[in-house]
Amino acid sequence: MKAIVRTCWQICLLRQGPQVFPRSWTLFGVMLLIYLVVDVILFLAQGIRGLLLLPELLLDIGLLLAFFALVLAIWQKLERFNQTMSALFGTGAIIMLVAVPFSLLVTLLPASTGAELVGVLLYAILAWTVLVMGHILRHALDTWLTLGIIIAGTYIVLNLVMFAQFFPTKA
């Protein structure tokens, strides 16, 4: 497990690509489970509880799987699906763990006590997510980093729009 975490961290630092993972459905399942657990922790840190937790979790996972399966299918690289998703799940879990304390602060702090600064840090984490996803896609699709970032950015925008549409926040 230590080697998997280290590998995911190396991918987060853009030093390795998803091809370092074996094409293992077992690894895919383990990484999916870890991602789900960390996703629940992040949702709880954001104040999401009760009946909203499961639909938000299902939308997050379903959108991630469907979007990247479609991208890989368009590029005719679907055989790399489990490696790519293992890398996305692993790096996503690490980045979400980094975001948890900041999300908790935004949830708990009144708006006038520096929550804006924490919000800026969360946007920096979001930018890191786009960069890491773009890096993974560059390797998975055998393309340029710029195109990988554009595709990753498209996914993030789609994710934000879908969540805003299905789960509008109360003002």
TAQUI-V549183 format. One record per residue. N is the residue number from 1. RES is the residue in one small letter. PHI is phi in degrees with one decimal (* if undefined). OMEGA is omega as a letter, one per 30 degrees, with the letter a starting at -180 (NA if undefined). Layout:
N&RES&PHI&OMEGA, N&RES&PHI&OMEGA
//
This chain:
1&m&*&l, 2&k&-60.3&l, 3&a&-66.2&l, 4&i&-67.3&l, 5&v&-62.4&l, 6&r&-61.9&l, 7&t&-64.0&l, 8&c&-62.3&l, 9&w&-64.6&l, 10&q&-63.7&l, 11&i&-68.4&l, 12&c&-59.8&l, 13&l&-89.7&l, 14&l&65.6&a, 15&r&-96.6&l, 16&q&-138.9&l, 17&g&-114.4&a, 18&p&-66.7&a, 19&q&-66.8&l, 20&v&-71.9&l, 21&f&-83.5&l, 22&p&-71.5&l, 23&r&-80.8&a, 24&s&-118.7&l, 25&w&-73.7&l, 26&t&-65.4&l, 27&l&-61.0&l, 28&f&-54.5&a, 29&g&-63.2&l, 30&v&-64.5&a, 31&m&-66.2&l, 32&l&-62.1&l, 33&l&-62.3&l, 34&i&-61.9&l, 35&y&-59.8&l, 36&l&-60.3&a, 37&v&-61.8&a, 38&v&-67.9&l, 39&d&-61.0&l, 40&v&-62.0&l, 41&i&-60.3&l, 42&l&-65.6&l, 43&f&-60.7&l, 44&l&-64.5&l, 45&a&-64.3&l, 46&q&-84.2&l, 47&g&88.0&a, 48&i&-88.9&a, 49&r&-141.0&l, 50&g&67.6&a, 51&l&-69.5&l, 52&l&-79.2&a, 53&l&-60.9&a, 54&l&-65.2&l, 55&p&-62.4&l, 56&e&-66.9&l, 57&l&-64.2&l, 58&l&-65.2&l, 59&l&-64.6&a, 60&d&-60.6&a, 61&i&-68.6&a, 62&g&-61.3&l, 63&l&-65.4&l, 64&l&-60.3&a, 65&l&-63.8&a, 66&a&-66.4&a, 67&f&-62.1&a, 68&f&-76.4&l, 69&a&-65.2&l, 70&l&-63.8&l, 71&v&-60.9&l, 72&l&-64.4&l, 73&a&-66.4&l, 74&i&-61.0&l, 75&w&-84.1&a, 76&q&56.2&l, 77&k&-125.9&a, 78&l&-61.4&l, 79&e&-65.3&l, 80&r&-95.5&a, 81&f&-56.6&a, 82&n&-67.3&l, 83&q&-66.8&a, 84&t&-62.6&a, 85&m&-68.2&l, 86&s&-60.2&l, 87&a&-66.5&l, 88&l&-64.9&l, 89&f&-65.6&a, 90&g&-65.2&l, 91&t&-69.4&l, 92&g&-61.2&l, 93&a&-63.1&l, 94&i&-63.5&a, 95&i&-65.6&l, 96&m&-64.6&l, 97&l&-62.5&l, 98&v&-65.3&a, 99&a&-77.6&a, 100&v&-54.8&a, 101&p&-62.5&l, 102&f&-69.7&l, 103&s&-64.0&l, 104&l&-63.9&l, 105&l&-62.4&l, 106&v&-62.3&a, 107&t&-69.2&a, 108&l&-91.4&a, 109&l&-80.4&l, 110&p&-65.3&a, 111&a&-58.1&a, 112&s&-86.8&a, 113&t&-109.3&l, 114&g&99.2&l, 115&a&-63.7&l, 116&e&-64.6&l, 117&l&-62.8&l, 118&v&-64.2&l, 119&g&-61.6&l, 120&v&-63.1&l, 121&l&-64.2&l, 122&l&-66.4&l, 123&y&-66.5&l, 124&a&-65.5&l, 125&i&-65.3&l, 126&l&-62.9&l, 127&a&-63.4&l, 128&w&-61.4&l, 129&t&-59.2&a, 130&v&-62.0&l, 131&l&-63.0&a, 132&v&-66.8&l, 133&m&-61.8&l, 134&g&-61.4&l, 135&h&-63.9&l, 136&i&-62.7&l, 137&l&-65.9&l, 138&r&-55.7&a, 139&h&-73.5&a, 140&a&-66.2&a, 141&l&-100.5&a, 142&d&53.3&a, 143&t&-134.0&a, 144&w&-85.1&l, 145&l&-61.2&a, 146&t&-59.0&l, 147&l&-66.4&l, 148&g&-59.4&l, 149&i&-66.7&l, 150&i&-62.5&l, 151&i&-65.8&l, 152&a&-62.9&l, 153&g&-62.4&l, 154&t&-61.9&l, 155&y&-61.1&a, 156&i&-61.9&l, 157&v&-62.4&l, 158&l&-59.6&l, 159&n&-60.0&a, 160&l&-63.8&l, 161&v&-66.4&a, 162&m&-62.5&l, 163&f&-65.7&l, 164&a&-65.1&a, 165&q&-71.7&a, 166&f&-86.6&a, 167&f&-132.8&a, 168&p&-64.4&l, 169&t&-81.2&l, 170&k&-88.8&l, 171&a&-88.7&NA
//
